[in-house]
């Protein structure tokens, strides 16, 4: 059974940085797409960034130039480096992976940006 576990959330002041990590276990084969979504209070969950197994990346306009997604295929892990964080980035961040056409979600990690 595929399990997805995020880590690295927390509180940071505006302009600061955080790095989120996501570890995937239970996948025997390569994971096609790994990504990060976020959900702010009272809003719908939205895509932040994703990365395909070959390295192709996709970013939401709101985070382009500030966030960087990367993955380690050998470790079945995906990361999100978040720089120049702003209060509007406050949300629960979820890791999502697509494995054999089935999507799996982590439990989420809270990122709070405030002074």
GROMACS elastic network, one bead per residue, 0.5 to 0.9 nm:
[ bonds ]
;  ai    aj funct       b0    kb
    1    25     6  0.79074   500
    1    26     6  0.52147   500
    1    27     6  0.73862   500
    2    24     6  0.69030   500
    2    25     6  0.56418   500
    2    27     6  0.57168   500
    2    99     6  0.85766   500
    2   104     6  0.72757   500
    3    23     6  0.81617   500
    3    24     6  0.56425   500
    3    25     6  0.52536   500
    3    26     6  0.62992   500
    3    27     6  0.83623   500
    3   104     6  0.74479   500
    3   105     6  0.80111   500
    3   106     6  0.73595   500
    4    22     6  0.67636   500
    4    23     6  0.58885   500
    4    25     6  0.67103   500
    4    95     6  0.71088   500
    4    96     6  0.76306   500
    4    97     6  0.79843   500
    4   104     6  0.69977   500
    4   105     6  0.61757   500
    4   107     6  0.76987   500
    5    21     6  0.82618   500
    5    22     6  0.54914   500
    5    23     6  0.53544   500
    5    24     6  0.65525   500
    5    25     6  0.86111   500
    5    95     6  0.75815   500
    5   105     6  0.83892   500
    5   106     6  0.51943   500
    5   107     6  0.67798   500
    5   108     6  0.79108   500
    6     9     6  0.83757   500
    6    20     6  0.70916   500
    6    21     6  0.56256   500
    6    23     6  0.65227   500
    6    24     6  0.89463   500
    6    93     6  0.84464   500
    6    94     6  0.72447   500
    6    95     6  0.64783   500
    6   106     6  0.62593   500
    6   107     6  0.71581   500
    6   108     6  0.62883   500
    6   109     6  0.62953   500
    7    19     6  0.87044   500
    7    20     6  0.58316   500
    7    21     6  0.52557   500
    7    22     6  0.63693   500
    7    23     6  0.84990   500
    7   108     6  0.82804   500
    7   109     6  0.63647   500
    8    18     6  0.71947   500
    8    19     6  0.59632   500
    8    21     6  0.60780   500
    8    22     6  0.87913   500
    8   109     6  0.72688   500
    8   110     6  0.87034   500
    8   111     6  0.85754   500
    9    18     6  0.72026   500
    9    19     6  0.75799   500
    9    20     6  0.62866   500
    9    21     6  0.88469   500
    9    92     6  0.85157   500
    9    93     6  0.80338   500
    9   108     6  0.89211   500
    9   109     6  0.52769   500
    9   110     6  0.52704   500
    9   112     6  0.79839   500
   10    18     6  0.79582   500
   10   109     6  0.78922   500
   10   110     6  0.61238   500
   10   111     6  0.50071   500
   10   112     6  0.61017   500
   10   113     6  0.85027   500
   11    18     6  0.87877   500
   11   110     6  0.83066   500
   11   111     6  0.60416   500
   11   113     6  0.58815   500
   11   114     6  0.74463   500
   12    15     6  0.82375   500
   12    16     6  0.59225   500
   12    17     6  0.71116   500
   12    18     6  0.75634   500
   12    85     6  0.79084   500
   12   111     6  0.78559   500
   12   112     6  0.63090   500
   12   113     6  0.50330   500
   12   114     6  0.65052   500
   12   115     6  0.78609   500
   13    16     6  0.55291   500
   13    17     6  0.84449   500
   13    85     6  0.76589   500
   13    86     6  0.79573   500
   13    87     6  0.83468   500
   13   112     6  0.83075   500
   13   113     6  0.54008   500
   13   114     6  0.50726   500
   13   115     6  0.51201   500
   14    17     6  0.86061   500
   14    84     6  0.69609   500
   14    85     6  0.54390   500
   14    87     6  0.64178   500
   14   113     6  0.58066   500
   14   114     6  0.59283   500
   14   115     6  0.64989   500
   15    83     6  0.70517   500
   15    86     6  0.62921   500
   15   113     6  0.87176   500
   16    82     6  0.83264   500
   16    83     6  0.61594   500
   16    84     6  0.54516   500
   16    85     6  0.54755   500
   16    86     6  0.81215   500
   16   113     6  0.82991   500
   17    81     6  0.74846   500
   17    82     6  0.53864   500
   17    84     6  0.61998   500
   17    85     6  0.61494   500
   18    80     6  0.82215   500
   18    81     6  0.62057   500
   18    82     6  0.52370   500
   18    83     6  0.67514   500
   18    85     6  0.81505   500
   18   111     6  0.85290   500
   19    79     6  0.69914   500
   19    80     6  0.55877   500
   19    82     6  0.59184   500
   19    83     6  0.85724   500
   20    78     6  0.83932   500
   20    79     6  0.55249   500
   20    81     6  0.64564   500
   20    82     6  0.79082   500
   20    93     6  0.86348   500
   20   109     6  0.84591   500
   21    77     6  0.71763   500
   21    78     6  0.60165   500
   21    80     6  0.65512   500
   21    81     6  0.87960   500
   21    95     6  0.85889   500
   22    76     6  0.84978   500
   22    77     6  0.54690   500
   22    78     6  0.52164   500
   22    79     6  0.61904   500
   22    80     6  0.86682   500
   22    94     6  0.89180   500
   22    95     6  0.63531   500
   22    96     6  0.89251   500
   22   106     6  0.81918   500
   23    75     6  0.77069   500
   23    76     6  0.63056   500
   23    78     6  0.68463   500
   23    79     6  0.89266   500
   23    95     6  0.89532   500
   24    27     6  0.72844   500
   24    75     6  0.81080   500
   24    76     6  0.54986   500
   24    77     6  0.60565   500
   24    78     6  0.84897   500
   24    97     6  0.83721   500
   25    28     6  0.86066   500
   25    76     6  0.73155   500
   27    30     6  0.72845   500
   27    31     6  0.74758   500
   27    76     6  0.82043   500
   27    99     6  0.77672   500
   28    31     6  0.89162   500
   29    99     6  0.83871   500
   30    53     6  0.74379   500
   30    73     6  0.72058   500
   30    74     6  0.88459   500
   30    76     6  0.78056   500
   30    99     6  0.78900   500
   31    34     6  0.70908   500
   31    52     6  0.82113   500
   31    53     6  0.65874   500
   31    73     6  0.79674   500
   31    76     6  0.75068   500
   31    97     6  0.70087   500
   31    98     6  0.64118   500
   31    99     6  0.52802   500
   31   100     6  0.78406   500
   32    51     6  0.84526   500
   32    52     6  0.56322   500
   32    53     6  0.50998   500
   32    54     6  0.83948   500
   32    97     6  0.76760   500
   32    98     6  0.59876   500
   32    99     6  0.62148   500
   32   100     6  0.78604   500
   32   101     6  0.87945   500
   33    50     6  0.67902   500
   33    51     6  0.57186   500
   33    53     6  0.61379   500
   33    96     6  0.82360   500
   33    97     6  0.56929   500
   33    98     6  0.52238   500
   33    99     6  0.75106   500
   34    49     6  0.87408   500
   34    50     6  0.56362   500
   34    51     6  0.55103   500
   34    52     6  0.64821   500
   34    53     6  0.79183   500
   34    71     6  0.79196   500
   34    77     6  0.84315   500
   34    78     6  0.66367   500
   34    95     6  0.74311   500
   34    96     6  0.58609   500
   34    98     6  0.65013   500
   34    99     6  0.89864   500
   35    47     6  0.78190   500
   35    48     6  0.75913   500
   35    49     6  0.56310   500
   35    51     6  0.60738   500
   35    52     6  0.85623   500
   35    69     6  0.79913   500
   35    78     6  0.74221   500
   35    79     6  0.87015   500
   35    80     6  0.88480   500
   35    94     6  0.83192   500
   35    95     6  0.57941   500
   35    96     6  0.51929   500
   35    97     6  0.62448   500
   35    98     6  0.87201   500
   36    46     6  0.87643   500
   36    47     6  0.63479   500
   36    48     6  0.54469   500
   36    49     6  0.54358   500
   36    50     6  0.61522   500
   36    69     6  0.83984   500
   36    78     6  0.87229   500
   36    79     6  0.86253   500
   36    80     6  0.75865   500
   36    93     6  0.66811   500
   36    94     6  0.55989   500
   36    96     6  0.60314   500
   36    97     6  0.87359   500
   37    45     6  0.65226   500
   37    46     6  0.53625   500
   37    49     6  0.70303   500
   37    50     6  0.85704   500
   37    92     6  0.83658   500
   37    93     6  0.56792   500
   37    94     6  0.50779   500
   37    95     6  0.63756   500
   37    96     6  0.72468   500
   38    44     6  0.84295   500
   38    45     6  0.54603   500
   38    46     6  0.54816   500
   38    47     6  0.65538   500
   38    48     6  0.65481   500
   38    89     6  0.86505   500
   38    90     6  0.87454   500
   38    91     6  0.58579   500
   38    92     6  0.54295   500
   38    94     6  0.58011   500
   38    95     6  0.86707   500
   38   108     6  0.84741   500
   39    42     6  0.81596   500
   39    43     6  0.62190   500
   39    44     6  0.58981   500
   39    46     6  0.63464   500
   39    90     6  0.85479   500
   39    91     6  0.52318   500
   39    92     6  0.53028   500
   39    93     6  0.65596   500
   39    94     6  0.80467   500
   40    43     6  0.53697   500
   40    44     6  0.72671   500
   40    45     6  0.73684   500
   40    46     6  0.89849   500
   40    88     6  0.84710   500
   40    89     6  0.80760   500
   40    90     6  0.64343   500
   40    92     6  0.63331   500
   40    93     6  0.87411   500
   41    44     6  0.84054   500
   41    90     6  0.87099   500
   41    91     6  0.69080   500
   41    92     6  0.84388   500
   43    46     6  0.86710   500
   45    94     6  0.89820   500
   46    60     6  0.86680   500
   47    50     6  0.77467   500
   47    59     6  0.78326   500
   47    60     6  0.65458   500
   48    58     6  0.83635   500
   48    59     6  0.59141   500
   48    60     6  0.52151   500
   48    61     6  0.86036   500
   48    62     6  0.81833   500
   48    63     6  0.70685   500
   48    67     6  0.87021   500
   48    93     6  0.87735   500
   49    57     6  0.71522   500
   49    58     6  0.53668   500
   49    60     6  0.61352   500
   49    63     6  0.83458   500
   49    67     6  0.83509   500
   49    68     6  0.81265   500
   49    69     6  0.66132   500
   49    80     6  0.83805   500
   50    56     6  0.83146   500
   50    57     6  0.57043   500
   50    58     6  0.53274   500
   50    59     6  0.67525   500
   50    69     6  0.69404   500
   50    70     6  0.86958   500
   50    96     6  0.87281   500
   51    54     6  0.80096   500
   51    55     6  0.58864   500
   51    56     6  0.54982   500
   51    58     6  0.64348   500
   51    69     6  0.69750   500
   51    70     6  0.70961   500
   51    71     6  0.75037   500
   51    78     6  0.85391   500
   52    55     6  0.52638   500
   52    56     6  0.52576   500
   52    57     6  0.65466   500
   52    58     6  0.88378   500
   52    71     6  0.89152   500
   53    56     6  0.74619   500
   53    71     6  0.82983   500
   53    73     6  0.73919   500
   55    70     6  0.79488   500
   55    71     6  0.79792   500
   57    69     6  0.74157   500
   57    70     6  0.84500   500
   58    69     6  0.87397   500
   59    62     6  0.81577   500
   59    63     6  0.67074   500
   59    64     6  0.59802   500
   59    67     6  0.82845   500
   59    68     6  0.85440   500
   59    69     6  0.85491   500
   60    63     6  0.57015   500
   60    64     6  0.63979   500
   61    64     6  0.53450   500
   61    65     6  0.88887   500
   62    65     6  0.88597   500
   62    66     6  0.87083   500
   63    66     6  0.54336   500
   63    67     6  0.55893   500
   63    68     6  0.86512   500
   63    82     6  0.85172   500
   63    89     6  0.87756   500
   64    67     6  0.62196   500
   64    68     6  0.81320   500
   65    68     6  0.77459   500
   65    83     6  0.87346   500
   66    81     6  0.82725   500
   66    82     6  0.61848   500
   66    83     6  0.51335   500
   66    84     6  0.60951   500
   66    85     6  0.77677   500
   67    80     6  0.67227   500
   67    81     6  0.54895   500
   67    83     6  0.59563   500
   67    84     6  0.84181   500
   67    85     6  0.88892   500
   68    79     6  0.80980   500
   68    80     6  0.56847   500
   68    81     6  0.50617   500
   68    82     6  0.66097   500
   68    83     6  0.84605   500
   69    78     6  0.72699   500
   69    79     6  0.56474   500
   69    81     6  0.63780   500
   69    82     6  0.87522   500
   70    77     6  0.86060   500
   70    78     6  0.57648   500
   70    79     6  0.52454   500
   70    80     6  0.65854   500
   70    81     6  0.82256   500
   71    74     6  0.89663   500
   71    75     6  0.84905   500
   71    76     6  0.75136   500
   71    77     6  0.56088   500
   71    79     6  0.59579   500
   71    80     6  0.88231   500
   72    75     6  0.54358   500
   72    76     6  0.59130   500
   72    77     6  0.52361   500
   72    78     6  0.62901   500
   72    79     6  0.84010   500
   73    77     6  0.65311   500
   73    78     6  0.82769   500
   74    77     6  0.79003   500
   75    78     6  0.87315   500
   78    95     6  0.82713   500
   82    85     6  0.65853   500
   83    86     6  0.89918   500
   85    88     6  0.82006   500
   85    89     6  0.63865   500
   85    90     6  0.86235   500
   85   113     6  0.67354   500
   86    89     6  0.54431   500
   86    90     6  0.75335   500
   86   113     6  0.60143   500
   86   114     6  0.76993   500
   87    90     6  0.55609   500
   87   112     6  0.73749   500
   87   114     6  0.56711   500
   87   115     6  0.86414   500
   88    91     6  0.80634   500
   88   113     6  0.76237   500
   89   111     6  0.75910   500
   89   112     6  0.75555   500
   89   113     6  0.67286   500
   90    93     6  0.88850   500
   90   110     6  0.77432   500
   90   111     6  0.54022   500
   90   113     6  0.54170   500
   90   114     6  0.82425   500
   91   109     6  0.84360   500
   91   110     6  0.59966   500
   91   111     6  0.55348   500
   91   112     6  0.66593   500
   91   113     6  0.88089   500
   92   108     6  0.58067   500
   92   109     6  0.53536   500
   92   111     6  0.60009   500
   92   112     6  0.84862   500
   93   107     6  0.88388   500
   93   108     6  0.52659   500
   93   109     6  0.52441   500
   93   110     6  0.61223   500
   93   111     6  0.69729   500
   94   105     6  0.67636   500
   94   106     6  0.58170   500
   94   107     6  0.66800   500
   94   109     6  0.65670   500
   94   110     6  0.88952   500
   95   104     6  0.82764   500
   95   105     6  0.58515   500
   95   106     6  0.53392   500
   95   107     6  0.80292   500
   95   108     6  0.69280   500
   95   109     6  0.88871   500
   96   103     6  0.67148   500
   96   104     6  0.55794   500
   96   106     6  0.65632   500
   97   102     6  0.81351   500
   97   103     6  0.56357   500
   97   104     6  0.53660   500
   97   105     6  0.68044   500
   97   106     6  0.89005   500
   98   101     6  0.58688   500
   98   102     6  0.54839   500
   98   104     6  0.65070   500
   99   102     6  0.52527   500
   99   103     6  0.63508   500
   99   104     6  0.76996   500
  100   103     6  0.83515   500
  105   108     6  0.81340   500
  106   109     6  0.86459   500
